[in-house]
Amino acid sequence: MRSGDRTDLSASRRPSPADEGFLKAIHHLGGAEKTVCTNEIADYLE
């Protein structure tokens, strides 16, 4: 596999800026908040 192909693949999977901020916010949560937030993510993705 060429490195160019790998770069194209990762670029196509890069989240939009809005999703990136959403994921970063989730990443900073922990404990019980994380469980609640996970349920919200499931709703968000449906």
N, C-alpha and C positions, 0 to 999 in steps of 0.2 A: 504494500500500500504506500502510495506516495504521500509526503507530508502535505502537499497541496489538497489532496482529497480529504485528509483529516481536518484541515483548517476549514474547508467548506462545510463539512459535517457539523463541526462545533458552532460555526456561524449560523447555520440553519436552526440550531437548537437553542440559540441565545434568547432568553426571555425579553419581552418588551420592557422598557424602563418602568412602567407601572407595575408589571408583574415582579420585576426585580426588587422594587421597593417593598412590595407586599411580602415577598419571600424573606427579605432581610428583617422586616419587622417580626415575622414569625420566628425566625432564627434566634432572635434575642429573648424570646419568651421561654419560660421553663416551668417545671412542676405542673400544678393543676391547671394553670393558665394554658399550658401547651395542649392539654387534653381538650379543653373547651375550644381553643383555636383550631385544633385539628378537625373538630366537628364542623366548624364554620368553613374551613377549607373544603370539606366534602360538599357542603351546600354550594359554595362558590364555584366549584368545578362542575356541578351538575347542570 
